[in-house]
Amino acid sequence: MGEDGSAGAGPRRAFSAPACRWRDRGRSRVVADGPAQRRSTAGVLSGRWDDRCIAVTHRRVALVTGSSRGLGAAIARRLALDDFAVAVNSSPGDEQVAAVSRSIGVDGGVAEGFFADVTDEDQVAGLVAAITSSLRRSDVLVLNATSPQPEASLAEVAWADHLAQLGYFVKSPVLLGRAVLPGMQARRYGRIVHIDSEVAHRPPPGRSAYATAKSAQIGLTAAGPANWRRSVSP
């Protein structure tokens, strides 16, 4: 799910449509890949290597959470145009993951889809492991995932609603940051990008849970560089 509040449910599978793969006349194959499976789909071309692109291992890799639609999909496509290999992510069962990955591949980019609940520690570990196995690294992390946002007065919003928002805007960035940081430290390069919102600065009526969680994420963002600057080169 992304900053537009969309969500999906279903089995944990992922789809890929990288531009640099051996083409096999459009057939697809499912490959076991850690805690999830990923489906590799090739274009309908003759059985030959497509040499019109750069190998995945020569590109920086960006993980964009909640990138199956809306703002996240736009970010994924823009990064692909800038020559990043993109890990497209959403909740399990979201069919738009495949659509975004394929569209990037059709445009000559490199993208692969990965399903994971980014508020679950085990699934986050599996997500980063699967990306590392397939795309070799995670150089850039874009934290775009969100959940449906309750709209009600403060008196009507339950603590569980606040926790749900904090799960995406504080817990998820912490889990994902901890998962990708060791690789960034090893390569002496990394970028972690948070998505701000005007709602945090000028909250409208009925958006207390979202505004509070986004404000907490802004605090986490401010604290991050001071703690990680010594580990990852600018």
C-alpha positions as CSV (number, residue, x, y, z in Angstrom):
1,M,0.0,0.0,0.0
2,G,1.2,3.5,-0.7
3,E,0.7,7.1,0.2
4,D,-2.6,7.0,-1.6
5,G,-4.0,4.7,1.1
6,S,-4.5,1.6,-1.2
7,A,-4.0,-1.9,0.2
8,G,-4.0,-5.5,-0.9
9,A,-4.3,-8.9,0.6
10,G,-3.3,-12.4,-0.4
11,P,-0.4,-14.8,-0.7
12,R,3.2,-13.5,-0.5
13,R,4.4,-13.5,-4.1
14,A,6.3,-11.1,-6.2
15,F,6.5,-10.4,-9.9
16,S,9.4,-9.2,-12.0
17,A,9.9,-7.6,-15.4
18,P,13.6,-6.7,-15.6
19,A,14.9,-5.5,-19.0
20,C,18.1,-7.5,-18.8
21,R,17.0,-11.1,-18.8
22,W,17.3,-14.0,-21.2
23,R,14.2,-13.8,-23.3
24,D,12.1,-17.0,-23.6
25,R,9.3,-16.1,-26.0
26,G,7.1,-14.7,-23.3
27,R,6.9,-17.7,-20.9
28,S,7.1,-17.0,-17.2
29,R,8.6,-19.1,-14.5
30,V,8.2,-19.1,-10.7
31,V,11.4,-19.3,-8.8
32,A,11.6,-20.1,-5.1
33,D,13.2,-17.0,-3.4
34,G,13.5,-17.0,0.4
35,P,10.2,-16.5,2.3
36,A,8.4,-15.5,-0.9
37,Q,8.3,-16.5,-4.5
38,R,8.9,-14.3,-7.5
39,R,7.5,-14.6,-11.0
40,S,9.8,-13.7,-13.8
41,T,8.0,-12.6,-17.0
42,A,9.9,-12.0,-20.2
43,G,8.8,-10.1,-23.2
44,V,7.6,-11.9,-26.3
45,L,11.0,-12.0,-28.1
46,S,13.1,-14.6,-29.7
47,G,15.2,-16.8,-27.4
48,R,18.2,-14.5,-27.2
49,W,19.9,-12.1,-24.9
50,D,18.5,-8.6,-25.0
51,D,21.7,-6.5,-25.1
52,R,20.0,-3.1,-25.3
53,C,20.3,-2.4,-21.6
54,I,22.8,-2.4,-18.8
55,A,23.1,-5.4,-16.5
56,V,21.3,-5.2,-13.2
57,T,24.6,-5.5,-11.3
58,H,25.9,-2.3,-12.8
59,R,22.9,-0.2,-11.5
60,R,22.1,1.2,-8.1
61,V,19.0,-0.4,-6.7
62,A,16.1,1.5,-5.1
63,L,13.5,-0.1,-2.9
64,V,10.2,2.0,-3.0
65,T,7.7,0.8,-0.5
66,G,4.0,1.2,-1.3
67,S,4.9,1.6,-5.0
68,S,2.1,-0.3,-6.7
69,R,0.1,2.9,-7.6
70,G,-0.2,6.6,-7.0
71,L,2.9,8.5,-5.7
72,G,4.9,5.4,-5.1
73,A,4.5,4.1,-8.6
74,A,5.4,7.6,-10.0
75,I,8.6,7.5,-7.8
76,A,9.4,4.0,-9.0
77,R,9.0,5.0,-12.7
78,R,11.1,8.2,-12.2
79,L,13.9,6.3,-10.6
80,A,13.9,3.7,-13.4
81,L,14.2,6.5,-15.9
82,D,17.2,7.7,-13.9
83,D,18.8,4.3,-14.4
84,F,18.0,2.7,-11.0
85,A,16.9,-0.9,-10.8
86,V,13.7,-0.6,-8.8
87,A,12.2,-3.0,-6.2
88,V,8.5,-2.4,-6.4
89,N,6.7,-3.3,-3.2
90,S,3.2,-3.6,-1.8
91,S,1.2,-5.8,0.5
92,P,0.7,-9.4,-0.5
93,G,-1.8,-10.0,-3.3
94,D,-1.7,-6.5,-4.8
95,E,-1.8,-7.3,-8.6
96,Q,-0.7,-3.7,-9.4
97,V,2.8,-4.7,-8.4
98,A,3.1,-6.8,-11.5
99,A,1.6,-4.0,-13.7
100,V,4.1,-1.4,-12.5
101,S,7.1,-3.7,-12.8
102,R,6.1,-4.7,-16.3
103,S,5.5,-1.1,-17.4
104,I,9.0,-0.2,-16.3
105,G,10.4,-3.1,-18.2
106,V,8.5,-2.2,-21.3
107,D,10.0,1.3,-21.1
108,G,13.5,-0.2,-21.0
109,G,14.1,-0.1,-17.3
110,V,14.8,-2.7,-14.7
111,A,12.2,-3.5,-12.0
112,E,11.1,-6.4,-9.9
113,G,8.1,-6.8,-7.6
114,F,8.3,-7.9,-4.0
115,F,5.4,-8.5,-1.6
116,A,5.8,-7.8,2.1
117,D,4.0,-6.2,5.0
118,V,6.5,-3.5,5.9
119,T,5.2,-3.3,9.4
120,D,6.1,-6.9,10.1
121,E,9.7,-7.5,11.2
122,D,10.1,-11.0,9.8
123,Q,8.6,-9.9,6.4
124,V,10.9,-6.9,6.3
125,A,13.9,-9.2,6.8
126,G,12.6,-11.5,4.1
127,L,12.0,-8.6,1.7
128,V,15.5,-7.2,2.0
129,A,17.0,-10.7,1.7
130,A,15.0,-11.3,-1.5
131,I,16.0,-8.0,-3.0
132,T,19.6,-8.7,-2.2
133,S,19.4,-12.2,-3.7
134,S,17.8,-11.0,-6.9
135,L,19.1,-7.4,-7.4
136,R,22.2,-7.8,-5.3
137,R,21.8,-4.7,-3.1
138,S,19.6,-1.9,-1.8
139,D,21.3,1.4,-2.3
140,V,18.2,3.7,-1.9
141,L,15.2,3.2,0.4
142,V,12.1,5.3,-0.3
143,L,9.6,5.1,2.6
144,N,6.3,5.6,0.9
145,A,4.0,2.9,2.3
146,T,1.0,3.9,4.3
147,S,-2.4,2.5,5.4
148,P,-5.9,3.8,5.1
149,Q,-6.2,6.9,7.2
150,P,-9.1,7.4,9.6
151,E,-11.1,10.6,9.3
152,A,-12.9,11.4,12.6
153,S,-12.7,13.7,15.5
154,L,-10.0,13.1,18.1
155,A,-12.6,11.9,20.6
156,E,-13.7,9.2,18.1
157,V,-10.3,7.9,17.0
158,A,-9.2,4.9,19.0
159,W,-5.7,4.2,20.2
160,A,-5.6,1.3,17.8
161,D,-6.0,3.8,15.0
162,H,-3.1,5.8,16.2
163,L,-1.0,2.6,16.5
164,A,-1.8,1.6,13.0
165,Q,-0.6,5.0,11.6
166,L,2.6,4.8,13.8
167,G,3.2,1.3,12.5
168,Y,3.7,2.7,8.9
169,F,5.3,6.0,9.7
170,V,7.6,5.0,12.6
171,K,7.8,1.3,13.0
172,S,8.2,0.5,9.3
173,P,11.0,3.1,8.7
174,V,12.9,1.7,11.8
175,L,12.6,-1.9,10.6
176,L,13.5,-1.1,7.0
177,G,16.3,1.2,8.0
178,R,17.9,-1.4,10.3
179,A,17.5,-4.0,7.5
180,V,19.2,-2.0,4.7
181,L,21.8,-0.2,6.8
182,P,24.4,-3.0,7.1
183,G,24.6,-3.2,3.3
184,M,24.9,0.6,2.9
185,Q,27.6,0.6,5.6
186,A,29.5,-2.1,3.7
187,R,29.4,-0.2,0.4
188,R,29.9,3.2,2.1
189,Y,26.9,4.5,0.2
190,G,23.2,4.8,0.9
191,R,20.1,7.0,0.8
192,I,17.0,6.8,2.9
193,V,14.1,9.0,1.7
194,H,11.1,9.9,3.9
195,I,7.9,11.3,2.4
196,D,6.7,14.4,4.2
197,S,3.1,15.7,4.2
198,E,1.5,19.1,4.7
199,V,-1.0,17.5,7.0
200,A,1.7,17.1,9.6
201,H,2.3,20.9,9.6
202,R,-1.2,22.1,9.2
203,P,-3.5,19.2,10.2
204,P,-7.1,19.6,9.1
205,P,-10.0,18.5,11.3
206,G,-10.4,14.7,11.6
207,R,-6.8,13.8,10.7
208,S,-5.3,13.6,14.2
209,A,-4.0,10.0,13.9
210,Y,-2.3,10.6,10.5
211,A,-0.9,14.0,11.5
212,T,0.5,12.7,14.8
213,A,2.2,9.8,13.2
214,K,3.6,11.9,10.4
215,S,5.0,14.3,12.9
216,A,6.7,11.4,14.6
217,Q,8.2,10.4,11.3
218,I,9.6,13.8,10.8
219,G,11.3,13.6,14.2
220,L,12.8,10.2,13.2
221,T,14.0,11.7,9.9
222,A,15.7,14.6,11.8
223,A,17.4,12.1,14.2
224,G,18.5,9.7,11.5
225,P,21.4,11.6,9.8
226,A,23.2,12.4,13.1
227,N,23.2,8.7,14.0
228,W,24.0,7.2,10.7
229,R,26.3,9.8,9.1
230,R,29.5,8.2,10.5
231,S,28.5,4.9,9.0
232,V,27.5,5.8,5.4
233,S,29.4,8.1,3.2
234,P,27.5,11.2,1.9
